[in-house]
Amino acid sequence: MALEIAALLHAARANGLTPTAIERSPGNIVKVLVKETSPPMPRETRKRASRPMDEGLRQFLDECTIIDPLARIQSTTLYRAYVDWCGSSGFHPLAHATVGWMLKSIRHPCVKGNRIWYLNRKLLPHVSAADAPDPPADNEGSLPLLPNGRSVGSGMGSIVG
């Protein structure tokens, strides 16, 4: 009997159905109650599925940052400026990881080491990030250094985006 039930459950799942209950009627007839479900999305499709950019984040990027091919900004600095901007603009800030995920989804280049740096973007002069750490003085004005001591422009390291 247990093997028959297992076979029924397997057949239901194979046909895109989700078993919700098992009933036994008089005469020992087994019924598997199911609901129709869509088949699971393949992992590759899930990874590529893109959530639209949050309107508040898009507006912050448009109003408070500029694209500069030689610029870089630490993710924490960018996020703190974004949170401050949200407080004064009436938007609810997204989580730090969500902001990073959205920037990645629009293929914004970044480099990861012991810190995450977004390349080609900088804050406008009128924007400040409260309590944001300053970048290391020995790396001032250059691209971020990777753990192996080489800069991003040297051809070593991984640029994500």
N, C-alpha and C positions, 0 to 999 in steps of 0.2 A: 504494500500500500504506500509506504514512504517513497519508494522509487517512482511510483506512478505520479505522486504529487510533485516530486522533484522534476519529472519530465514535463508535466503540465506547466510548472513555473518557468522552466527553461524555454519552452515553446512560446509562452506568452511574451517573455522578454525579447526573444529573437524576432518577434513580429512587431516590436515597437510598443508593446503594451506593458503597463505596470500592474503587477498583481496587488490588489488591495485587501483581499480577504479570501479565506478558504472555508467553504461550507460543506457539510456532509448532510445529505438528505436521507430520509428513511430508505432503506434498501442499499445503504452504503455507497451512494453515488456522490462523487466528489465534484464540486463546482469551484472553479477559481474565478473570483470576481476581479475584473480588471478595469483600468481606465486607460484611455488612449493617450500616449505621450509622443512628442516628437523625438526622433532619435537624437542621441547626444551629438553635439557639434564636435567634429574632429579637433584634436588639440591644436593643430596648425591653424585652423580657421579661428579658434578662440584666441590664439595669440595675435593674429592679425586683425581681429575685430577691433575697430577703433571707436571709442566713446568720443562724442563731440567735445571740443575744447570748452571748458567752463567759461561763461561770458565774463564773469568777474576777473578771472585770470587773464583772459585775452585783453580786456580793457586795461588791466594793470600793465601788461607787457607793452601795449600800444602807447599808453600815457607816460610811463615811468622808466622805460628802458629804450635803448637804441641798439641797432646792429652795428658793430664795429669789428672788422676782421682781425684786429690785433688785441681785442679786449678779452677779458675773462672775468668771471665772478663766481665766488664760492656759493654753493647751493644754500648754505645757512644764511648768508648775507642777503641773497635774493629772496629767500623765504621770509625773513624778518621784515624786509621792506614791503613785501606783499601783504603780510599780516597787518602792518601799520597802515598801509594804504586801504585795506579792507575796513579797518576801524573808522577811518575818516570818510569812506565812500559809501558805507551802508551795505557792503557785501559781507556775507559770512565766509571766512577763509576756509579753504580746503586744507586737509592734512598735508604735512610736508611731503610724505611719500606720494600722495596723489598728485601734487604739483609736479614732482619729478617724473611720475609716470606719464602725465599729460605732455610735458616737454619732450619726453622720449617718443611719445606717440606722434608728435609732429616732426620727429627726426631732428630735434635741436641737438647739436653736437655737445657732448660732454666727455670729460675724462675722469676716470675713477682711480683713486689711489687710497691714501688714508683720508682724503677728503674728496668730495665731488665738486668739480669745477664745470661751469657752463661756459663754453667758448663762444666768441663772436658776439657777446652781449654785455652791455654795461648799464648801470643806473645813470639816469640823468642827474646833473649836479644838484637840482632842487630836492631830490629824493634822498632820504636818509633811512638807514635801518637801525633802529634803536638797539643798543647793546650788541651790534654786529662786530665780530672780531676783525681786526685789520689783517690783511694778508701778510705773510712773513716778509720782513724787510729785505732779506737777502734775495728775494725773488721778485722784488718790486719792478713792475713794468715789463716783466717777461712772462712767457707762458708758464703754467704750473710745472713743477718738477715731478717726475714719476718716482716711485720707490727706488728705482735703480740709479737715480741721480741725473737722468737725462731729461731734457725738456721735451714737451710734446712735439715740437717742430723738428726734433732730431730723427724722426722716423721710428722711434722705439715707443712702445706702449700701446694701449688700446683706446681708440676713440670710439665712444658709443654713440649711436644716433642714427 
